Each structure stands twice: as structure tokens, then as C-alpha cells.
């Protein structure tokens, strides 16, 4: 499945099928939180959080792709990401775009 951030795909005529999305709510792990607290004192990347959020983005994209496949899509265009805090210590990552079929 082709996933692009652009609204068009060069050389292809696109038939829109509808919006698709995938999301994941990720919460903090208490042990990672303690380590991150120490790291924030001295500065630098919080590697465990970077990895955790990358996994959440990957899951959101995979769920979006599954929804597009169920619609018979060949690609998803205009893909964007969004994140929001849903409660203290938990964030939602969402991937969304328009499922299209090649005409």
C-alpha cells in the first residue's frame, strides 16, 4: 500500500474512497518515567520515550492501512499525524488520510 503526504500521485488518476484513520493511546511506564526524570535534570534525548512514541506511530499507521485495505484502496494520500493528551500520563497518536483507488 502506497502511503503519501501529498494530495496526488504523479501519473495516477485517483478515485477517493473516503477518510481512513488509525490511532493508539499510549501511557507512560512508571520505570521509564523515573529514568526520564533523572535524564531531564541533565538534558538530552529521552530515548525510551522516543522509542515508545515511534511504536505508537507505527501502530496508528498500520491500523490506518488495515482500514484502507478493507475499503479496497490502493493508496492513502494526504496522510497526517496528530497527537493529544487524553489524560495525565497518556497520549493519543492518530494517523489519517484519504483512501484512494487507482482509476
URTAWO-V333514 format. One record per pair of residues at least 6 apart in sequence whose C-alpha atoms are under 8 Angstrom apart, sorted by the first residue. I is the first residue (numbers start at 1). GAP is how many residues later the second one is. If there is no record, write none. Layout:
<<I;GAP> <I;GAP>>
//
This chain:
<<1;64> <1;73> <1;74> <1;75> <2;72> <2;73> <2;74> <3;72> <3;73> <3;74> <3;76> <4;71> <4;72> <4;73> <4;74> <4;75> <5;72> <5;73> <5;74> <5;75> <6;71> <6;72> <6;73> <7;70> <7;71> <8;6> <8;69> <8;70> <9;68> <12;90> <12;91> <13;89> <13;90> <14;86> <14;87> <14;88> <14;89> <15;85> <15;86> <15;87> <15;88> <16;82> <16;83> <16;84> <16;85> <17;54> <17;56> <17;81> <17;82> <17;83> <17;84> <18;80> <18;81> <18;82> <19;77> <19;78> <19;79> <19;80> <20;44> <20;45> <20;47> <20;48> <20;76> <20;77> <20;78> <20;79> <21;39> <21;40> <21;42> <21;43> <21;46> <21;73> <21;74> <21;75> <21;76> <22;37> <22;38> <22;39> <22;40> <22;41> <22;42> <22;43> <22;45> <22;72> <22;73> <22;74> <23;36> <23;37> <23;38> <23;40> <23;41> <23;69> <23;70> <23;71> <23;72> <24;32> <24;33> <24;35> <24;36> <24;68> <24;69> <24;70> <25;31> <25;61> <25;65> <25;66> <25;67> <25;68> <26;26> <26;27> <26;30> <26;64> <26;65> <26;66> <26;67> <27;62> <27;63> <27;64> <28;61> <28;62> <32;16> <32;17> <36;10> <36;12> <39;6> <39;7> <40;6> <56;37> <57;36> <57;37> <57;38> <60;33> <60;34> <60;35> <61;33> <61;34> <64;31> <64;32> <65;11> <68;7> <68;8> <68;31> <71;28> <72;29> <73;26> <73;27> <73;28> <74;25> <74;26> <74;27> <74;28> <75;24> <75;25> <75;26> <75;27> <76;21> <76;22> <76;23> <76;24> <77;20> <77;21> <77;22> <77;23> <78;18> <78;19> <78;20> <79;16> <79;17> <79;18> <79;19> <80;15> <80;16> <80;17> <81;12> <81;13> <81;14> <81;15> <82;11> <82;12> <82;13> <83;8> <83;9> <83;10> <83;11> <84;7> <84;8> <84;9> <85;6> <85;7> <86;6>>
//
